[in-house]
Amino acid sequence: MDIRLHLLESFPALGSDGQRYKVCAYERLTLVPGSADDWEPTGVAEYRLEDGRHVEVSRDDAMRLPGSGVVLTRA
C-alpha cells in the first residue's frame, strides 16, 4: 500500500525537559487502486517533530516522545 503524508498543521510545544519543539500533524493518504496519482484520506492522523521523530498522542491528547519520557504541551 502506498502512503503519503499531508501536512494538516504545525504548532510550537514545550517539553517537560524545558526544550521547545515544533510538532507537525499529518493525515495519511493512500493511493487509489488503479490510479497513477489519485490520493484519498485514510482518516488516520500522525504526529511528528519537525526533525521527523515520532510523537505519541494518547486518547486524551497528551503528547509524548517515545522512549524519552518527555511530555509535550502546546505552547
C-alpha positions as CSV (number, residue, x, y, z in Angstrom):
1,M,0.0,0.0,0.0
2,D,1.4,3.4,-1.0
3,I,1.1,6.1,1.7
4,R,1.7,9.8,1.6
5,L,1.6,12.3,4.5
6,H,-0.3,15.5,4.0
7,L,0.5,18.3,6.5
8,L,-2.6,19.5,8.4
9,E,-1.0,21.9,10.9
10,S,2.1,22.6,12.9
11,F,2.4,24.2,16.3
12,P,5.0,25.0,18.9
13,A,5.2,22.8,22.0
14,L,7.1,22.9,25.3
15,G,8.7,19.7,26.5
16,S,8.9,18.6,30.2
17,D,12.7,18.8,29.6
18,G,12.5,22.6,29.1
19,Q,13.1,22.4,25.3
20,R,10.9,24.0,22.7
21,Y,9.7,21.8,19.9
22,K,7.7,22.1,16.7
23,V,5.0,19.5,16.3
24,C,3.6,18.7,12.8
25,A,0.3,16.9,12.4
26,Y,-0.2,14.9,9.2
27,E,-3.1,13.0,7.7
28,R,-2.2,9.7,6.0
29,L,-3.3,9.5,2.3
30,T,-3.4,6.3,0.3
31,L,-3.1,5.8,-3.4
32,V,-6.4,4.9,-5.1
33,P,-6.0,1.4,-6.7
34,G,-5.6,1.6,-10.5
35,S,-4.8,5.3,-10.4
36,A,-1.5,6.9,-11.2
37,D,-1.8,9.9,-8.9
38,D,-5.2,10.0,-7.1
39,W,-4.7,10.1,-3.3
40,E,-7.5,9.9,-0.7
41,P,-7.5,10.4,3.0
42,T,-7.5,7.4,5.3
43,G,-8.8,9.2,8.4
44,V,-5.6,8.4,10.3
45,A,-3.5,11.3,11.8
46,E,0.2,11.1,12.6
47,Y,2.3,13.4,14.6
48,R,6.0,14.1,14.2
49,L,8.5,16.6,15.4
50,E,10.0,18.9,12.8
51,D,13.1,16.7,12.7
52,G,10.9,13.6,11.8
53,R,10.8,11.9,15.3
54,H,7.5,10.3,16.1
55,V,5.2,11.9,18.7
56,E,2.8,9.6,20.6
57,V,-0.7,11.1,21.1
58,S,-3.0,9.4,23.6
59,R,-6.8,9.4,23.6
60,D,-6.8,12.4,26.0
61,D,-4.5,14.3,23.6
62,A,-1.4,14.0,25.8
63,M,1.7,14.1,23.7
64,R,4.9,12.2,24.5
65,L,8.3,11.5,22.8
66,P,8.6,7.7,22.7
67,G,11.5,6.2,24.8
68,S,12.4,9.5,26.4
69,G,9.7,10.2,28.9
70,V,9.3,13.8,27.6
71,V,5.8,15.1,27.7
72,L,4.8,17.9,25.3
73,T,2.4,20.7,25.9
74,R,1.1,23.1,23.2
75,A,2.7,26.5,23.7
